[in-house]
Amino acid sequence: MARMTAAEAAVRVLEREGIDVCFGVPGAAINPFYAAMQRRGTMRHVLARHVEGASHMAEGYTRANAGNIGVCIGTSGPAGTDMITGLYSAIADSIPILCITGQAPRARLHKEDFQAINVPDIAKPVTKWALTVLEPAQVPYVFQQAFHLMRSGRPGPVLIDLPIDVQMAEIEFDDETYEPLPVYKPSATRAQVEKALAMFAAAERPLVVAGGGIINADASDKLVEFAELLGVPVIPTLMGWGTIPDDHPLMAGMVGLQTAHRYGNATMLQSDFVLGIGNRWANRHTGSVEVYTKGRKFVHVDIEPTQIGRVFMPDLGIVSDAGAALDMFIEVARKWKAEGRFKDLGGWVKDCQGRKRSMHRRSDFDQVPMKPQRVYQEMNSAFGKDTTYVTTIGLSQIAGAQFLHVYKPRHWINCGQAGPLGWTLPAALGVRVADPNRRIVALSGDYDFQFMIEELAVGAQHKLPYIHVLVNNAYLGLIRQAQRAFQMDFQVQLSFENINAPEIGVYGVDHVAVAEGLGCKAIRVTEPDRIQEAFAQAQAWMDEYQVPVVVELVLERVTNISMGTDIDNVTEFEETLDLPVEESETVLV
């Protein structure tokens, strides 16, 4: 066997596990690991400006393509604590990323050494596994187990903490015969699927709720095949958006209190049976469990046993990987359909399609300053079906989900449960690293954009072009809207008169100047009829300079976006459109 440092053994394991790029910030306690990476010369490294940014880049990289695992590297102490938000975002949405930290020498761990902190204990609540490796010979096998855990069951992140003397110690390691450990994923049994389909067959108005677990399992094609086989409408969750194209006749809309379609909520309320696959019944999807579940039966399929019954007890729970479950559902459904055991759902599908055609929200506003709804209308016109949207939380994300369209899996990349501000920009860079060719459009409000704005320099340095749509109302808009319930508007204003940019009035930060100062290009738009021109200019600059391009759209200061307390109690603050239903359109059954 070959003799090498434990750090080099770790790098070789990364290679054998398929890793060829990582994100991070070097430092004294992790330098032996960086030295091993340099000697091997097999990995691209993207230098972030903030370690939290590096963790979000790793997450964006993972989410971009099936099978990807993003790697984030940092030194001891604050580098590890800076990663915690990234780890939280990853575990909340079942995203595998590997975080590697340096650490003080083993003999100094209990002596309050410089930047010595027990990072694994801090990270344990937001990881599948977190540990400090105390024996050099264990390093390659700890990394092997990390990949096994990240890929097995419900995917999620791992943190490995490496004392500097452990990294530098020499060990024996045979990487030539190294193989990744087999991945464990539970599978639905035929008996379970038959019971679920018997419940489905008894229903009059069934739905499938398609969650992010389907995307994690790379099983969106199977979901569409199953839906088409039975002619059943599909409600994607926010994390499952793209599992079925928005323009598919069986895509019935999204459901929820915020990121939802009017027609999606209406269809859910008319249903009598729901098959949830790879979803977790998030509270902003369900609202009140009593309202959501009343009058309908539920089957819940999830890879994680403890998710079954966490929010409410389904009539049937099935522990299974979404892809494996769909394989069995398709097999049994094909046989049962040939035997004539399913009802004709054509009337139900036609009702769902009618709501989808008729129940909309107005977006063609022409006011100045602009209403945000108009921005999303223009985005739909400018960006095609191959566009990947990247976003986090805020009124920008909520309205974006109400008005934009997604046609493919992994083309809506959104941290759903944690929703950390600042996530969008570095995640978009991670998506670009994963895929040099796809069209990427990030969407941020001004506060999300300002949180990690320094990472624009990473895009400039490493030539990572994408378009960043920045909707600016100089407000913490979502928090301001939430404060209405308390009759206040307190500490949520971002407006001020910028002494260096009087032309922007009270909108405060000169985002164009900041973006340009960080090596990128930017354009400001104040009138809706200039939006298309700005998007075209952004694309031209992106192609020419190969850097991120920011398109700032100056909005009216206050817009309330549709949301509510329950799926039957959503407040529409702006005008809605109830269009006539076209009877002649094709119904897919």
C-alpha positions, 0 to 999 in steps of 0.5 A: 500500500502507498504511504501518504499524509492523511490529508492526501488520503482524504483528497484521494477519497474525494476523487474516487467519490467523484468530486472534482470541484470544491468551494472554500476559504483556506486558513492556517489549520486547513493548509495541509489539506490545501497542500494535498489538493495542490499536489494532486492537481485534480480538483478545481477550487472556487475561492469564496469571499465568505465561508457561509457563501462557500457553503451556499455555493456547495449547495447550489452545486449539489442541487444543479445536477443529479448525483452532485455533492458540493464540498465546502472547505474552511479553516478552524474556529469561525470558518466552521461556525460560518458554515452552520447556516449552510448546513442548516439550509442543506439538511432542511431540504435534504441536500447532501453537502460535505463541509471540511474544517481544519482544527487545532492540534489534538493536544491543544483542543482542551486548552482554549487554543486560538480558533479551537472550538468544538464545531462538530457539537455545534453542527450536530443538529444540522447534519446527518453526521459531524465529528472530529477525527482524532486518529489519522488512520481513520481519515479515509474511512471517515470520508468514505462513511460520510459519502455513504451517509450523505447518499443513503436514506434521506440525503443530507450534509456531513461535517468532518473536522480535521486537527492539523496534526491529523492532516499531516500524519503519515498513514498507509492507504490503498486508493487503487482498490477503494470503492464507494460504499453501497447506498441504502434506499428503502423500497415500497413493497408490492403489497403497500402499493396495491393498497395505495392504488386500491384507495386511489381507485375508490376515489372520485377526485384524486391528486398526486402531491409531488415533493422534492424527494422526487427530484432528489431521486431523479425520478421526475420522468417516472412521476410524469409517466405515472400521472399520464398512465392514470390521468391524475392531476399533479400538485407539485410542492415548492421543492417539487416544482418542475417535476411536471412541466407547468404547461402539462395538462395534468399540472394542476398548480401549486398549493399553499399560503404563499407560493401557490396558484389560485387554481391549485388551492381551489383544486386541492379543496375539491379533491377527495384523495391525495397521494403524497410522494417525497414531500413533507407537508410543510406548513406553508403548503398545508396551512391549517392541517384541519382545513387541508385534510378535511374530506380527503384521504391521504397516502404518504410516501417518504424515504425517511420513516420519521417523516410519516405522521410528523405533521398529520397521520396519513391513512397509509404510510409507505417508507420508500425512495421516491424513484423506487416507489414510482417504479412499483406504482407504475408496474402495478398501475399498468397491470390494473389499468389493463384489467379495467380497475380504474375510473375514467378521471376525464371529468375531474381532469377537465374541471382542474384544467378549467380552473387552471385556465380561468383563475389567475392574478393580474400582472399587466400593470404599467405604473411607475414606480413598477409593481412587481407583478409586471416584472415577472410577466416580463421575465416570462416573456424574456426567459425561455423554458430552459431557464433555471431560476435560483432564489431564497425567501422574501416577497420576491420569491413568493411573487416569483413562484406565483407568476413565473413558470418552471418546466424541468426538474432542477430548474427551480432552485430554492432553499425552501425550509431554512430560507436564509437571506443572502443564499441566492447569489452564492447558490447561483454561482454554485449552479453555474460551476455545476453547469457552464451552459444553462441559462441561470436567472437569480431572483432577489429582493434588495435585502437578500442581495445585500446580505452576501453581495461580496460574492459577486467578486467570485463570479467576476474572478472565476468568470461565472456569468448569470443574470441577477434580477434584483427587485428593489423597494428599499424595504424588508417587504415580507416582514413589513407585510407580516407586521400589518397584523401588529399594526406597525411598520417598524425597523423594516425600512431600507430607504435613505438618501444616498449622498453619492447617488442623489439620482436614486432618490430614497432607494438608498444603496447604489447597487449598480455602483457596488456591482461594478465595483466588484467587477460585474456589470449592472443596469437600473430600470425604472419603467416597465417598458424598458425591462425587455431592453434591459434583459437583452443588454444583460445577456449581451454583457454576460456573453461579452464579459463572462461575469454576473450581470445585475438587472435592478428593477426599481419598484413601488415602495409598498406592494402586498403579495397574495397570501393567507392563513389557510388554503381557503383563506388567501387574501388577494391584495391586487386584482384577480382575473377570472377568465372564461374557460375554453371548452375546446382545449384538449383534455389528457386522460 
